[in-house]
Amino acid sequence: MPANDTSLEKPVKRRRNSDRTKENILEVATGEFSDNGYAGARVDVIAERTHTTKRMIYYYFGDKEGLYRAVLERAYGAIRALEAELDLTGRDPVEAIRALAELTFDHHEQHPDFIRLVANENLLHGEHIRKSDVLMRLGAPAADLLSAILAEGQDSGLFRTDVDALDVHMIISSFCVFRVANRHTWQALFGRDLTDPATRDHQRRILADMVVAFLERPAA
């Protein structure tokens, strides 16, 4: 190919620009949907904040519902990706379950938009999640990771055998979601900010200790 032949560079550049535009739209749309819910979110607002057009947004995502599903897929995909990257090599089951609980704690604290998206989708009875093949597949990796940790702990006699992965997932998620979702009412009622950096390490340790204490079998 001649040194000045740019025939391949232009499609690559257009693709990169397109990817950046889509990512920017998803980032802004995440805030809009999490703040206002599906019904209250305005595509016009998203277009204005991304310096694009509603027509361009629909070109990429089809319609408002398609954009909302893409936002959900991106949000759930992010936590699943973090779980997949978690290196548990050489860790015993107790260390592994603590690491997973702490990872969830950190993610939910850093992504309050995710908590609001989940809350809004529950108000819609999970309607849009059920329409997404991507989202319907994203539950399995989380359950599989927990199942592997549980199985190792149960086989070694460390963990109780009357619980499954979804039991543990519910316990971890409940603590992490409550801390972010209920921070304002909790502070109004009890005068304590659940997301106060001064108590962060304390709460993170409480979560891990609680999960381990729940799972560990009492000594004979």
RACOR-V355040 format. One record per pair of residues at least 4 apart in sequence whose C-alpha atoms are under 8 Angstrom apart, sorted by the first residue. I is the first residue (numbers start at 1). J is the second residue. Records with the same first field share a line. If there is no record, write none. Layout:
# RACOR-V355040
I = J  J
This chain:
# RACOR-V355040
1 = 5
6 = 10
7 = 11
8 = 12
9 = 13
10 = 14
11 = 15
12 = 16
13 = 17
14 = 18
15 = 19
16 = 20
17 = 21
18 = 22
19 = 23
20 = 24
21 = 25
22 = 26  60
23 = 27
24 = 28  50
25 = 29  46  47  50  57
26 = 30  67  70  71
27 = 31
28 = 32  46  49  50
29 = 33  46  67  68  71
30 = 34  71  113  117
31 = 35  113
32 = 36  37  41  42  46
33 = 37  38  40  41  68  117
34 = 113  114  116  117  120
35 = 41  113  116
36 = 40  41
37 = 41  117  120
38 = 68  120
42 = 46
43 = 47  54  64
44 = 48  53  54
45 = 49
46 = 50
47 = 51  52  53  54  57
48 = 52  53
52 = 56  57
53 = 57
54 = 58
55 = 59
56 = 60
57 = 61  62  63  67
58 = 62  63  64  67
61 = 66  67  70
62 = 66  67
63 = 67
64 = 68
65 = 69  128
66 = 70
67 = 71
68 = 72
69 = 73  128  129  132
70 = 74
71 = 75
72 = 76  117  129  135
73 = 77  134  135
74 = 78
75 = 79  114
76 = 80  114  135  138
77 = 81  138
78 = 82
79 = 83  104  107
80 = 84  138  141  142
81 = 85
82 = 86  103
83 = 100  103  142  145
84 = 141
86 = 100
88 = 96
91 = 95  96
92 = 96  153
93 = 97  149  150  152  153
94 = 98  153  212
95 = 99
96 = 100  149
97 = 101  146  149  208  211  212
98 = 102  208  209  211  212
99 = 103  208
100 = 104
101 = 105  172  207  208  211
102 = 106  204  207  208
103 = 107
104 = 108  172  173  176
105 = 109  176  204
106 = 110
107 = 111
108 = 112  114  115  176  177  180
109 = 176  180  195
111 = 115
112 = 116  180  181
113 = 117
114 = 118
115 = 119  177  180  181
116 = 120  181
117 = 121
118 = 122
119 = 123
120 = 124
121 = 125  126  127  128  129
122 = 126
124 = 128
126 = 130
127 = 131
128 = 132
129 = 135  136
130 = 135  136
132 = 136
133 = 137
134 = 138
135 = 139
137 = 141
138 = 142
139 = 143
140 = 144
141 = 145
142 = 146
143 = 147  165  166  169
144 = 148  165
145 = 149
146 = 150  165  168  169
147 = 151  164  165
148 = 152
149 = 153
150 = 154  159  164  165
151 = 155
152 = 156
153 = 157  158  159
154 = 158  159  160  161
157 = 217
158 = 215  216  217
159 = 215  216  217
160 = 215  216  217
163 = 167  168
164 = 168
165 = 169
166 = 170
167 = 171
168 = 172  211
169 = 173
170 = 174
171 = 175  211
172 = 176  207  211
173 = 177
174 = 178
175 = 179  207
176 = 180
177 = 181
178 = 182  183
179 = 183  194  195
180 = 194  195
182 = 186
183 = 187  193  194  195
184 = 188  193
185 = 189
186 = 190  191  192  193  194
187 = 191  192  193  194
188 = 192
194 = 199
195 = 199  200
196 = 200
197 = 201
199 = 203
200 = 204
201 = 205
202 = 206
203 = 207
204 = 208
205 = 209
206 = 210
207 = 211
208 = 212
209 = 213
210 = 214
211 = 215
212 = 216
